[in-house]
Amino acid sequence: MTRPGLNLLLVALLALLAGCGGGGGDSTPSVTGLLLSYYYVLPSGTLPFTATVGDQVQLLAYGTRATGQPTPMTSQVTWVSSDQGVATVSATGMLTANSPGQTTITITYQQVTPASLEVTVENRGPQPTADLYPFAVGNVWTYTGTSVTPSALRAAQATTLTITVARQVIIEGKVWWELHILGTDPQDPLGSMWLRHEGEGLLEYVDSATQFWRLKEPLEAGRQWADLNDPAHTWKILSLNAAATVPAGSYTDCVQAVEHWITDPEADPPNTPYDITTWYAPGVGPVLSRTTWVDPDTQQLMTDEQKLTRFEPR
């Protein structure tokens, strides 16, 4: 879910040029070289990466011309994997990780010098949090929200929030799930967040210096941990069998975790502490998020909620 008072994180996805390849028509401008890339988040660049069995990553091909202007050619080059048992790649550049090992992905086009990329595939180890936030491209969560105060100093404001698993991308040599976030206002820019399940829990990427665990092993009531870069940013698991009733239904055995967070000193208002409590339902994901904070001007307790109205698995 999102933190109050902050715009959703916006980080540009780069792939040398916007778009995922293709280029139609029967004629292709004369190219002098080939470039092999993929969707990634700064500052990764196009580097060899490690995937786990089952990952699917869209690779991208570009041709370079004498002018230096890259031309999208993802659907025009020939794609080859040196070991299809490790990973296959489709005619449109979709790589599927099949089994542990290493393979070289190569693109060719006419007489132009080929380009290649090394990919390592590892077994998917235990992921104890995977059922608490299930990821598959096309999964959609829709929420309705309200912002209220106990004394009704301001009227409740209805909001909507949609979170969609868009694709898998490469960040610093690993495969992450990219989730797109869209709020009530259609004029708001699309937000993104990047998550992955590991043996230690559910990890979120913000930037190269900021990654933190949304959920962390062992999953047990009372478990606490802190952001390595910000000791005041902490989490605690409150319960493993919490109940939540939302428009999408009633859920039991939820993992309930609270995030304690303090705004940046330059934020407005500055240094306001927030408690963000989230209910994770097995097989569904976050079904309820409740954020509380004290308004620094009125000293009133403020509450912001996001309740699941629909989960659409792929």
C-alpha positions as CSV (number, residue, x, y, z in Angstrom):
1,M,0.0,0.0,0.0
2,T,1.1,3.6,0.0
3,R,2.3,6.0,2.7
4,P,0.1,9.1,3.3
5,G,1.2,12.5,2.0
6,L,3.7,11.1,-0.4
7,N,3.5,10.8,-4.2
8,L,4.0,7.3,-5.5
9,L,7.5,6.4,-6.3
10,L,8.3,7.2,-9.9
11,V,11.5,5.7,-11.4
12,A,11.8,5.6,-15.2
13,L,12.2,2.3,-16.8
14,L,14.9,2.4,-19.5
15,A,15.6,0.1,-22.3
16,L,17.8,2.3,-24.4
17,L,14.6,3.5,-26.0
18,A,11.0,3.5,-24.8
19,G,8.9,0.6,-26.0
20,C,9.5,-3.1,-26.0
21,G,10.7,-3.7,-29.5
22,G,9.1,-4.7,-32.7
23,G,9.0,-2.3,-35.4
24,G,6.7,-3.2,-38.3
25,G,6.8,-3.1,-42.0
26,D,8.9,-5.0,-44.6
27,S,11.9,-2.7,-44.7
28,T,14.5,-2.1,-41.9
29,P,17.0,0.8,-42.0
30,S,20.5,-0.4,-42.6
31,V,22.1,-1.3,-39.3
32,T,25.8,-1.5,-38.4
33,G,25.5,-3.3,-35.1
34,L,23.1,-4.9,-32.6
35,L,22.3,-4.2,-29.0
36,L,20.7,-6.7,-26.6
37,S,18.8,-5.2,-23.6
38,Y,15.9,-5.7,-21.3
39,Y,13.6,-3.7,-19.0
40,Y,15.5,-2.5,-16.1
41,V,15.5,0.2,-13.4
42,L,18.4,2.6,-12.9
43,P,21.2,2.1,-12.2
44,S,21.4,-1.5,-13.5
45,G,22.3,-1.0,-17.1
46,T,22.3,-4.0,-19.4
47,L,24.3,-6.7,-17.5
48,P,24.4,-10.4,-17.1
49,F,21.7,-11.4,-14.7
50,T,20.5,-14.3,-12.5
51,A,17.0,-15.6,-12.8
52,T,15.2,-18.4,-10.9
53,V,13.3,-21.3,-12.4
54,G,9.9,-20.0,-13.7
55,D,10.9,-16.4,-14.3
56,Q,9.9,-14.8,-17.5
57,V,11.8,-11.7,-18.7
58,Q,11.2,-9.6,-21.8
59,L,14.5,-9.1,-23.7
60,L,14.9,-6.3,-26.2
61,A,16.9,-6.0,-29.4
62,Y,18.1,-2.8,-31.1
63,G,20.0,-2.1,-34.2
64,T,22.5,0.7,-34.4
65,R,22.9,2.9,-37.5
66,A,25.7,5.1,-38.7
67,T,23.8,8.1,-37.2
68,G,24.0,6.4,-33.8
69,Q,20.3,6.2,-33.4
70,P,19.1,2.8,-32.1
71,T,16.3,1.2,-34.0
72,P,13.9,-1.3,-32.2
73,M,14.3,-4.7,-33.8
74,T,13.0,-7.1,-31.1
75,S,10.7,-9.0,-33.6
76,Q,13.1,-8.8,-36.5
77,V,16.2,-10.4,-35.1
78,T,16.7,-14.2,-34.7
79,W,16.9,-15.2,-31.0
80,V,19.0,-18.2,-29.9
81,S,19.6,-19.8,-26.5
82,S,22.8,-21.8,-26.3
83,D,21.1,-24.2,-23.8
84,Q,17.4,-24.4,-24.1
85,G,17.2,-26.7,-21.1
86,V,18.4,-23.8,-19.0
87,A,16.3,-21.1,-20.7
88,T,14.3,-20.7,-23.9
89,V,13.7,-17.5,-25.7
90,S,10.8,-16.8,-28.0
91,A,10.8,-15.2,-31.4
92,T,9.6,-12.0,-29.7
93,G,12.4,-12.1,-27.1
94,M,10.5,-13.5,-24.1
95,L,13.0,-15.5,-22.0
96,T,11.7,-18.3,-19.8
97,A,14.0,-19.8,-17.1
98,N,13.6,-23.6,-17.1
99,S,16.3,-25.2,-15.0
100,P,19.5,-24.4,-13.1
101,G,22.6,-23.6,-15.2
102,Q,24.0,-21.0,-17.6
103,T,23.1,-20.1,-21.1
104,T,24.1,-17.4,-23.6
105,I,21.3,-15.6,-25.4
106,T,22.3,-14.4,-28.9
107,I,20.6,-12.2,-31.4
108,T,21.5,-12.2,-35.1
109,Y,20.4,-10.2,-38.1
110,Q,21.6,-10.6,-41.7
111,Q,25.4,-10.1,-41.8
112,V,25.6,-7.8,-38.8
113,T,27.9,-8.9,-35.9
114,P,25.7,-10.8,-33.3
115,A,25.1,-9.5,-29.8
116,S,24.8,-11.8,-26.7
117,L,24.0,-11.8,-23.0
118,E,24.9,-14.3,-20.3
119,V,22.1,-15.6,-18.1
120,T,22.4,-17.7,-15.0
121,V,19.4,-19.7,-13.7
122,E,19.1,-20.9,-10.2
123,N,16.6,-23.2,-8.4
124,R,13.8,-21.4,-6.7
125,G,14.4,-22.0,-3.0
126,P,11.9,-21.7,-0.2
127,Q,9.8,-18.5,-0.3
128,P,7.9,-18.4,3.0
129,T,6.1,-15.2,2.1
130,A,5.1,-16.0,-1.5
131,D,1.5,-17.1,-0.5
132,L,1.0,-13.8,1.4
133,Y,1.5,-11.7,-1.7
134,P,1.1,-13.9,-4.8
135,F,2.8,-12.6,-7.9
136,A,1.9,-13.4,-11.5
137,V,1.8,-11.1,-14.5
138,G,-1.8,-9.9,-14.8
139,N,-2.7,-10.2,-11.1
140,V,-4.9,-7.2,-10.1
141,W,-5.9,-5.9,-6.7
142,T,-8.5,-3.2,-6.4
143,Y,-9.0,-1.2,-3.2
144,T,-11.4,1.4,-1.9
145,G,-10.3,3.8,0.8
146,T,-11.4,6.4,3.2
147,S,-9.6,9.1,5.1
148,V,-11.3,10.1,8.4
149,T,-10.8,11.5,11.8
150,P,-12.5,10.3,15.0
151,S,-13.9,13.8,15.7
152,A,-15.1,14.2,12.1
153,L,-13.0,17.4,11.6
154,R,-13.0,16.5,8.0
155,A,-15.4,14.5,5.9
156,A,-14.5,11.0,4.8
157,Q,-13.1,11.0,1.3
158,A,-13.6,7.9,-0.9
159,T,-10.6,6.8,-3.0
160,T,-9.8,3.9,-5.2
161,L,-6.5,2.2,-5.8
162,T,-5.5,-0.4,-8.3
163,I,-2.3,-2.5,-8.1
164,T,-1.4,-4.6,-11.1
165,V,1.5,-7.0,-11.6
166,A,2.9,-5.7,-14.8
167,R,6.0,-7.7,-15.6
168,Q,9.4,-8.9,-14.3
169,V,12.3,-6.6,-14.6
170,I,16.1,-6.7,-13.9
171,I,17.4,-4.7,-11.0
172,E,21.1,-5.0,-10.1
173,G,21.4,-8.4,-11.6
174,K,18.3,-10.0,-10.1
175,V,14.7,-10.4,-11.4
176,W,12.0,-8.4,-9.6
177,W,8.3,-8.1,-10.0
178,E,7.2,-4.7,-11.1
179,L,3.8,-3.6,-9.8
180,H,1.9,-0.6,-11.3
181,I,-0.2,1.6,-9.0
182,L,-3.0,3.8,-10.2
183,G,-5.1,6.0,-7.9
184,T,-8.5,7.7,-8.1
185,D,-7.4,10.7,-10.2
186,P,-6.8,9.6,-13.8
187,Q,-4.5,12.5,-14.2
188,D,-2.1,11.1,-11.6
189,P,1.0,9.6,-13.1
190,L,1.3,5.8,-12.9
191,G,3.4,4.7,-9.9
192,S,5.6,1.6,-9.6
193,M,7.0,-0.6,-6.9
194,W,9.4,-3.5,-7.1
195,L,9.1,-6.6,-4.9
196,R,10.6,-10.1,-4.7
197,H,10.2,-13.1,-2.4
198,E,13.4,-14.5,-1.0
199,G,14.2,-17.1,1.6
200,E,14.3,-14.3,4.2
201,G,11.0,-12.8,3.3
202,L,9.4,-10.1,1.1
203,L,11.9,-7.5,-0.1
204,E,11.1,-4.1,-1.6
205,Y,13.5,-2.1,-3.8
206,V,13.3,1.7,-3.7
207,D,16.8,2.6,-5.0
208,S,20.3,1.3,-5.1
209,A,20.8,2.4,-1.5
210,T,17.3,1.6,-0.1
211,Q,15.9,-1.9,0.1
212,F,13.9,-3.2,3.0
213,W,11.9,-6.2,4.2
214,R,8.1,-5.8,4.2
215,L,7.9,-9.2,5.9
216,K,10.8,-11.1,7.4
217,E,11.5,-14.6,8.6
218,P,10.8,-16.1,11.0
219,L,7.1,-15.3,10.6
220,E,6.0,-15.3,14.2
221,A,4.1,-12.9,16.4
222,G,6.4,-10.3,18.1
223,R,9.1,-10.5,15.3
224,Q,10.7,-7.1,14.9
225,W,13.3,-5.7,12.5
226,A,14.5,-2.3,11.3
227,D,15.7,-0.7,8.0
228,L,19.4,-1.0,7.9
229,N,19.7,2.5,6.6
230,D,17.2,4.1,9.0
231,P,16.9,2.6,12.5
232,A,13.7,4.6,13.1
233,H,12.0,2.8,10.3
234,T,10.8,-0.4,11.9
235,W,8.4,-3.3,11.4
236,K,6.7,-5.8,13.8
237,I,4.5,-8.8,13.2
238,L,1.5,-8.5,15.4
239,S,-0.4,-11.7,14.6
240,L,-0.4,-14.8,12.4
241,N,-4.1,-15.4,12.7
242,A,-5.7,-11.9,12.4
243,A,-9.1,-11.5,10.9
244,A,-10.2,-8.8,8.4
245,T,-13.6,-8.1,6.8
246,V,-13.5,-6.0,3.7
247,P,-15.7,-5.6,0.6
248,A,-14.0,-8.5,-1.1
249,G,-14.9,-10.8,1.8
250,S,-13.9,-12.0,5.2
251,Y,-10.4,-13.4,5.8
252,T,-8.9,-15.3,8.7
253,D,-5.3,-16.4,9.4
254,C,-4.0,-13.1,8.1
255,V,-0.4,-12.1,8.9
256,Q,-0.8,-8.7,10.5
257,A,2.3,-6.5,10.5
258,V,2.8,-2.9,11.4
259,E,5.4,-0.5,9.9
260,H,6.5,2.4,11.9
261,W,7.8,5.2,9.7
262,I,8.8,8.9,10.2
263,T,8.6,11.3,7.3
264,D,11.7,13.0,5.9
265,P,12.6,16.2,7.8
266,E,11.9,18.2,4.6
267,A,8.4,16.7,4.3
268,D,5.3,18.7,5.1
269,P,4.5,18.3,7.9
270,P,8.0,17.4,9.1
271,N,8.9,14.3,11.2
272,T,5.4,13.0,11.5
273,P,5.4,9.4,12.7
274,Y,3.1,7.0,10.9
275,D,2.0,3.5,11.8
276,I,1.0,1.4,8.8
277,T,-0.7,-1.8,9.7
278,T,-1.3,-4.4,6.9
279,W,-3.3,-7.6,6.9
280,Y,-1.9,-10.2,4.4
281,A,-4.3,-13.0,3.6
282,P,-2.9,-16.3,2.4
283,G,-3.4,-16.8,-1.3
284,V,-4.7,-13.3,-1.8
285,G,-2.2,-10.7,-0.5
286,P,-2.8,-7.4,1.3
287,V,-6.5,-7.2,2.0
288,L,-6.5,-4.2,4.4
289,S,-4.0,-1.4,5.2
290,R,-4.7,1.1,7.9
291,T,-2.4,4.1,8.4
292,T,-2.6,6.2,11.6
293,W,-0.9,9.4,12.5
294,V,-1.4,12.5,14.6
295,D,-2.1,15.7,12.8
296,P,0.6,18.2,14.0
297,D,-1.8,21.1,13.8
298,T,-4.9,19.7,15.4
299,Q,-3.3,16.9,17.4
300,Q,-6.2,14.7,16.2
301,L,-5.6,11.1,15.4
302,M,-6.0,10.6,11.6
303,T,-6.8,7.3,9.9
304,D,-6.4,6.3,6.3
305,E,-7.7,2.9,5.1
306,Q,-7.4,0.9,2.0
307,K,-9.8,-2.1,1.8
308,L,-9.7,-4.8,-0.9
309,T,-12.8,-4.8,-3.1
310,R,-11.6,-7.4,-5.6
311,F,-8.6,-9.7,-6.3
312,E,-8.3,-10.9,-9.9
313,P,-5.6,-13.6,-10.2
314,R,-4.2,-14.3,-13.7
